[in-house]
Amino acid sequence: KPKPLGFYAGRYATVEVDQTGKKVSSFNGDCTPAKHPAYTFSVTWGIPVNAKGKIKWSRPNAVNTPEGSTLAGFPRVTIEAEFVSKSEVKGTYQLHKAGCKAIKFDAKLEQG
C-alpha cells in the first residue's frame, strides 16, 4: 500500500498519493523517455489504488506541449502500476498519441 501523502519520483514519472493512501492524487509523465519530450501530461482525477496496491487507469486526458499550450482533443492515457512497497511504485504508462511509446517507470518515495 502507498504511504498517505507520499510523493514518489522516478526518471520518467512522479506519483503523489492523497491523505487517505487510497488514491493517487497526481500522476505526471512524458510522451517519450527523452530529455525534452514532445508532450507531457498530468492526471489529477484521483486514481483509485486497490487493496493489493495496484493502479489500473485508462481515460482521455489533457496533454501539454513544450510551448506550454494544451493539445486540441484529449488523447487517452493508460497507467498500470503497483506499489511494491511503501517506498516504491513500479509500472508502465502510455500516452496514446502518434510517436509516443509505452514507458516503464520505477518511482521511489521522496517525501511523505
SEDREN-52177 format. One record per residue: residue in one letter; x, y negated, z negated of N, C-alpha, C in turn. Coordinates in steps of 0.02 Angstrom, whole numbers, plus 50000, padded with zeros to 5 digits. Atoms other than C-alpha are relative to their C-alpha. Example, Ala and Ser with C-alpha at 12.3 -4.5 7.8 and 13.67 -1.06 7.14 Angstrom:
A500455005950000506155022549610500454994050000S499585005950003506845005349643499614994549963
END
This chain:
K500425006050000500005000050000500434993750000P499615006249999500594982350034499984996449932K499975004050061501094970449896499544993950009P500425006049995499754957049863500434993650008L499655006349984500324940049933500715001250026G499344998449974501824948850011500114996850069F499805002649934502754941250160500545004650026Y499544995349971503614954050270500274997250065A499705002949940504844948450403500465005150034G499574995849959505674957950544500264995950058R499715003549944506594953650701499474997450049Y500505001949950505024953050810499304998849971A500675000950029503574951450687500054997649928T500085001750071503034943450523499295002049980V500644997650026501624950250416499894996949931E500185002850066500764941050272499395003749974V500554996350031499614950150151499624995349954D500405004450043498164941950058500075001949926Q499924999150072497974940949868499735006749975T500274993650022496994957449859500465005850018G499574994649976498314967549951499625004850046K500414995749958496914974850059499914997450071K500055002949932497054963550212500654996550018V499455003949972498414956450323499694993350019S500295006649987498024937750323500314996750061S499675002949942499274933650461500505004950029F499524995749964500234943650593500254995950059N499715003949946501434934650710500475004350041G499574996149956502284942250862500154996450065D499795002749936503064939151032499785004550057C500184996149939502684944851210500545005250014T499434995549986504414952551235500534999149948P499465000850050505894956051121500584995950029A499505004549971506884940951182500114994049953K499855005950041507694925651104499494994550011H500505005049983506474914251195499435003450037P500544996349967504884924451229499544995450039A500465003949958503654918751363499384997949961Y500615001450038502184919651241500095002449928T500024997850070501894920951054499275000049979F500694999950025500324924650954500005000449924S500104999550072499674923450777499285002449988V500664997250016498234934450718499844997849928T500195002450067497344926250570499295002149983W500684997650010495724936250572499905003549933G500074995850059496084946150414499935007350021I499994993149975496584963550472499975004749940P500054995550057495994977150351500575005149997V499504994850012497294988950276499635005749966N500394994550029496555006150242500355002849937A499764997250064496825016550083500695003250007K499354996949989498345025050161500534994950021G499525005249982499175008350201500084999050075K499955000649927498805008850388499584994350027I500345005549964498284994850506499885002450071K500154998749929497414997650672499534994450022W500375005949980496794982150762500084998850074S499975001549929496374977750942499434995250016R500515005149988495484961850992500304994350043P499745006049965495624946651108500234994949949N499715004750048496674933251025500324994250038A499675005949970497354915751061500755001450008V499294999049985499094915751139500324993250016N499655006449990500354901351136500565000550051T499455000449952501574896051272500594996549968P499415003450028503354889751241499914992449997E500115007349999502734872051283499534997849944G500445001850055501514872851137499265000050017S500714999749982499894874951234499745007149989T500324993450008498664889451222499775002450069L500224997249936498314901051369499244999750007A500724999749987496614899851450499795007449997G500204993050009495644915551408500385003049942F499684997050059496094926651263500225007150017P499764993249987497194941651307499925004449937R500074995350055496984957251200500675001149965V499424998350040498214960451058499855006549964T500084993650034498434978150991500555000849949I499514999050054499274981850824499865006749967E500054993850038499604998850746500615000249955A499445000250046500654999050589499835003649935E500094996750064500915007050420500484997149949F499565002050056501565000850253500315006449974V499664993850020502855014550224500214999749927S499885001050072503215007250051499744993149983K500225006850019502774991649951500444994750031S499535005049975504284983350028500155000550075E499864999349928504194988650212499385002050039V500544998249953502964989450357500315001350069K499744998149934503334998150523499425001250047G500534998749952502334999350682500164997550069T499945002349931502024993950860499444995050013Y500525004649978501094979450936500114998450073Q499935002149930500734973451112499514994450015L500415005249972500084957751191499865002350072H500184997349935499124963951344499944994450052K499935005449950499724951051471500565002250046A499484998049951500754953751629500694998149975G499315001250021502594955351586500135001249927C499904998750072502314958951401500055007549987K499884992950015502914975351326499755001749931A500154997550068502424986051177500654999349960I499415001450041503624981251037499955003749934K499964996750065504144992050890500304995049951F499725004650049504454982350731500095003449932D499864997650068505124985350556500094993649959A499975006250040504754971250433500075001749926K499864998850071505424970550256499734994349957L500275004950047504714961550104500524994649987E499565005750012505494944150092499824996649935Q500235003150061504424936949953499315002749983G500664997750021502904941549851500065003749934
END
